[in-house]
Amino acid sequence: MRLFCITLLILSQAAAPMAQAGAWLRESGTGFVSLSFGATQFSETTNAAYIEYGLSDATTIGLDISSFTNSQKVRNGFGNLFVRRAFGPTNGASRMSYEIGIGGLWGNEMRRPTLKAGLSWGRGFEVGQRAGWVNLDSAYILEPTLGENITKFDGTFGMELSDITTGLVEVTLSHQNSATYGAVEPSVLFRPKGSQFNIKVGAQIPFDEQEKSALKLGIWHHF
């Protein structure tokens, strides 16, 4: 039971990168995909793939999949197929959306279903000629067969630093029973001129056990 809780806590941090999701929905007929990788000095690694597509201006569908491999080479994974809908106006500086999803957690010793519900709020702004945004996400992940659940609260602040770079600060909090996991993830997003891909370079620093900080790399693509 404890292994299940810890695994789901870790994997819930790798799934669905906040900076490209949140309250903003995809325009109809457009999409987004990202691949990310993280590693610690203890040979622990995380991998995540995320894709979303705009069915309409008010409805986005997507899939996020992540895996975690510990220092003993034991791998566990989490997947979630979701629908995100606008909650309120789809224009203006402030946006809200809700999300429902179904998926599962798997590993060497488990195969468990999961259900997810979420609510997001975001607001865009400008400082001079540079655009920025703030986004707040809340989510509830339930494993119905064991009755285990995780509550997540995440926040993202982003700001354009130049024509090709954006600074990001993401804060994640997850709570399950008596276990709480929190981390801050500063990163920089590079948009090379003429390229269809963005590159994200950053770190994930836990509030506790900073020695388990991870280097994180990612590739983003809008289509």
N, C-alpha and C positions, 0 to 999 in steps of 0.2 A: 504493500500500500504506500509506504513512504517513498519507494522508488518511483512509483507512478506519479506522486505529487511533485517530486523534485523534477522529474523529466518534463512534465507538462509546464511547470513554471519556467524552465529554461527555454523550451521550444516556443512558448507563447511570446517570448521576447524576440525571437528570430522571425516569426511569421509576419506577413503583411507590413512591410516597412511603412512607417507613419507618414513620412514626408511626401509620398506620392499618392496617398489615399485620403483618409480624413473626410471632411465635410464636402469637398468638391467632387462632383461627379464628372465622368467623361462625356464629352459631346457625342451625340449620336453618330455612330459609324467610325469612331476613333478609339484607339486603345493605347495600352502602356504595358511594358514588360520589364522586369528587372531580375538580375541574378546577383547574389551576394555571397561572400565568403568571409568567415571570421576564424581567428586562431589565437590561442593563448600560449604562454611559455610552457604550459604543462601538456602540450600536444593535444589539447581539446579543440575541436573544430565544429563550426556550424556552417551549414549551407542552406540557402533559401532561394526559391524561385517564386515569382509573383507576376500574375497577369490579370488585367482587367479590360473590359470592353464596354463601350456605351451602346446599349440597346436603344435608348432614347435619351433626350436631354435630362430626363428625370429618373432614369433607371440604368444602373451599371451592374454588370455581372463580373465575377472573377474567381480566381483560384489562387490560393497560396499554399505552398508546400515547404517545409523546413525539416532539417535533420540535425542531430547532435551526436557527435562521437566523442566519448570520454577518453581518458588517458589509457584505459584498458582495451581500447578499440571496440567498445560496445556501442552500437548505434541504435538510436531511437528516432522516430519521425512523427510529424504532425501535418495533417492536411485539412483544408477547409475550402469548400465550394460555397460562394456567397452571392447574395443579391443585395445591392445598396440602392436605397430610394431617397429622393429628396423629401425633406421634412420642412415644408414651408416654401418661400419664394426661391426660385432658381437663379435669380439675378440680384445684384446689389453687393455691397462689400461683405456682409455677413451671410453665411450659409449654414444650414443644418441638414443632417441626413441620418437615417437609421439603417441598420444592416442586420440580416439574418443569414445564418450559415449552417451547414451540416458537413461533418467530416469524421476524422478519426485519428487516433494515436496508436502507433505500432512500434514494436521493438522485439528483442530476442525473447522476451517473456510476456508480451502483452499484445492484444488486439482489442482496442476499446473505441466505441463510437463517441463522438462529441457533437454538441449543439452549441451555437454561438449567437448571441444577440449584442448589438452595439448601437451607440448613439454618439454622434460627432458634431462639433461646432467649430467653425473656422471664420476668420476675418482677414481680409487683405488690406494693405495700407501702402502708402508711399512716403518715402523720406527723400526729399529732393527729387532726383530723377530715378531713384532706385526703388524697386518694388519689394515688398516684404509680406509676410503673413504669419499668423499664429493659429494653431489648431489644437483642440482638445478632444481626446477620444476616451470613451468609456466602453468596456466590454465585459460580458459575462459568459464564461465558457463552462458548460456542464457536461460531465461524463455520466450518463443516466444509469448505467448498470451498477456502478459503485456509489452513485450519489455524490461524487466528488465535484467540486466546482472551483473556479478561479475568477476573481474579480480584477480587472485591469483598468488602470488610469494612465494615460499617456499624454504628453504635451510636446509640441514642436514649434520652434521659432526659426523662421528662415528669412534671409535678407540677401539681396543681390549685392555683391561686393564690387563687381566689375561686369563688363559685357560678357565675360566667359566664365565667371566664378560666382558661386552662391555659398554663403556660410549657413550651416544648420546646427542647431542644438536640440537634441531630442532627450526627453526624460521619460523613463518607463518605471511603472510601479505595478507589481502583481502580488496578490494576496490569496493564500489558500490555507484554510484552517489557521494554524499558528505560524505558518511559514510566509515570509514576505521577501520579495526580491525587488531591488531597485537599482537603476543604473542611469548614468548620463552618457550620451553619445554625441560628442562634438565631431563635426565632419565638414569637408569642403567638397562641393560638386563642381566639376570642371566640364565645360561645354566647348570642346575644340571647334574652331571655326571650320565650316565645311563638313563636319562629321554629323552623322545621324545618331550617334551614341553619346551619352554623358557618362563620366567616370566619377565615382564617389569614393573618397578616401577618408577614413576616420578611425575612431577608437570607441570601444564600449567599456566604461569604467564602472564597476559595481560600487554601490554605496558601502557595502561591507566587502572584505577580502579584495582590496584593490590589486593584490598580487595576481588575481585572476582576470585582470583587464585583457581585452582582446583587440587586436588589430583587425579592422574591417575594410573590405574592398567590395565595390559594387559597380555594375554596369546597368544603365538605364536606357530605354529606347521608347520613343513615342511613335505611334504609327496610325 
